[in-house]
Amino acid sequence: MKICVTATSWNLDSTMDPHFGRAPYFIIIDPETMEFEVLENPGVSVLGKGIQVAQAMVSKGIDVLLTGKIGPDAFRILSEEGVSIVTGASGSIQAAVEQFKKGELRPADGPTWK
């Protein structure tokens, strides 16, 4: 399983970024080993970048996305590819992954950002 978490910095102690398309970093984590890969978001300040970011995450083979908010286009792309999207997560990257592993976070029913 691969979990992608939107992040403000490049390590597991960093804080989650609340916006999927505008997050400066994406941390892709194996929840069993906690090994991770960091990806920079080259379009962090560009509106409408969520579509390209969603496609990039799909190409990385993620199974779950933990984020604060996500727009309709990115939500649709990820959902169609079978990615479970969990919104409303916050705190550190490591804490969010632990909450997910314990079943404390639930998948979103739809987009949370316009």
C-alpha positions as CSV (number, residue, x, y, z in Angstrom):
1,M,0.0,0.0,0.0
2,K,1.1,3.5,-0.8
3,I,-0.2,6.5,1.1
4,C,0.3,10.0,-0.2
5,V,0.1,12.9,2.3
6,T,0.1,16.6,1.4
7,A,3.0,18.3,3.3
8,T,4.5,21.6,4.1
9,S,8.0,20.2,4.2
10,W,10.0,17.2,3.2
11,N,10.0,14.9,6.3
12,L,7.5,12.9,8.4
13,D,7.6,15.4,11.2
14,S,6.4,18.2,8.9
15,T,2.8,19.5,9.1
16,M,0.2,18.4,6.6
17,D,-0.7,21.0,4.0
18,P,-4.4,21.6,3.9
19,H,-4.8,22.0,0.1
20,F,-4.1,19.1,-2.3
21,G,-3.2,21.0,-5.5
22,R,-1.3,23.8,-3.7
23,A,0.8,21.6,-1.3
24,P,4.5,22.3,-1.7
25,Y,5.4,18.6,-1.1
26,F,3.8,15.2,-1.4
27,I,5.1,12.4,0.8
28,I,4.4,8.9,-0.4
29,I,4.7,6.5,2.5
30,D,4.7,2.7,2.9
31,P,2.6,2.5,6.1
32,E,4.1,-0.8,7.2
33,T,7.8,0.3,7.0
34,M,7.3,4.1,7.1
35,E,9.8,4.3,4.2
36,F,8.9,7.4,2.2
37,E,9.6,9.3,-1.0
38,V,9.2,13.1,-1.3
39,L,7.9,14.8,-4.4
40,E,8.0,18.6,-4.9
41,N,5.0,20.3,-6.4
42,P,6.3,22.4,-9.3
43,G,2.9,24.2,-9.7
44,V,2.4,25.0,-6.0
45,S,1.2,28.6,-6.7
46,V,-0.7,27.9,-9.9
47,L,-4.5,27.7,-9.7
48,G,-6.1,24.6,-11.4
49,K,-2.9,22.6,-10.9
50,G,-4.9,19.9,-9.0
51,I,-5.6,18.0,-12.2
52,Q,-1.9,17.6,-13.1
53,V,-1.0,16.7,-9.5
54,A,-3.7,14.1,-9.4
55,Q,-2.5,12.5,-12.6
56,A,1.1,12.5,-11.2
57,M,-0.1,10.8,-8.0
58,V,-1.9,8.1,-10.1
59,S,1.3,7.5,-12.0
60,K,3.1,6.9,-8.7
61,G,0.6,4.1,-7.9
62,I,-0.9,5.6,-4.7
63,D,-3.7,3.8,-2.9
64,V,-4.7,6.5,-0.4
65,L,-4.5,10.3,-0.3
66,L,-4.5,12.0,3.1
67,T,-5.2,15.8,2.7
68,G,-7.2,18.6,4.1
69,K,-9.2,19.8,1.1
70,I,-9.4,18.7,-2.6
71,G,-11.2,20.1,-5.6
72,P,-13.7,18.4,-7.8
73,D,-11.5,17.6,-10.8
74,A,-8.7,16.1,-8.7
75,F,-11.2,14.2,-6.7
76,R,-12.8,12.8,-9.8
77,I,-9.5,11.7,-11.4
78,L,-8.2,10.0,-8.2
79,S,-11.6,8.4,-7.5
80,E,-11.8,7.0,-11.0
81,E,-8.4,5.4,-10.5
82,G,-9.5,3.7,-7.3
83,V,-7.6,6.0,-4.9
84,S,-9.3,6.4,-1.5
85,I,-9.4,10.1,-0.6
86,V,-9.3,11.1,3.0
87,T,-10.0,14.8,3.8
88,G,-9.9,16.6,7.0
89,A,-6.7,15.1,8.2
90,S,-4.3,17.5,10.0
91,G,-1.2,17.6,12.2
92,S,2.1,16.0,11.4
93,I,2.6,13.6,8.5
94,Q,3.5,10.7,10.8
95,A,0.5,11.4,13.1
96,A,-1.9,11.4,10.2
97,V,-0.6,8.1,8.9
98,E,-1.0,6.6,12.4
99,Q,-4.5,7.8,12.6
100,F,-5.3,6.3,9.3
101,K,-3.7,3.0,10.2
102,K,-5.9,2.9,13.4
103,G,-9.0,3.5,11.4
104,E,-9.6,7.0,12.9
105,L,-9.9,8.7,9.5
106,R,-12.6,7.9,6.9
107,P,-12.7,8.4,3.1
108,A,-14.5,11.5,1.8
109,D,-17.8,11.3,-0.1
110,G,-16.9,14.1,-2.5
111,P,-14.7,17.2,-3.1
112,T,-14.3,19.7,-0.3
113,W,-12.9,22.6,-2.4
114,K,-14.4,24.5,-5.4
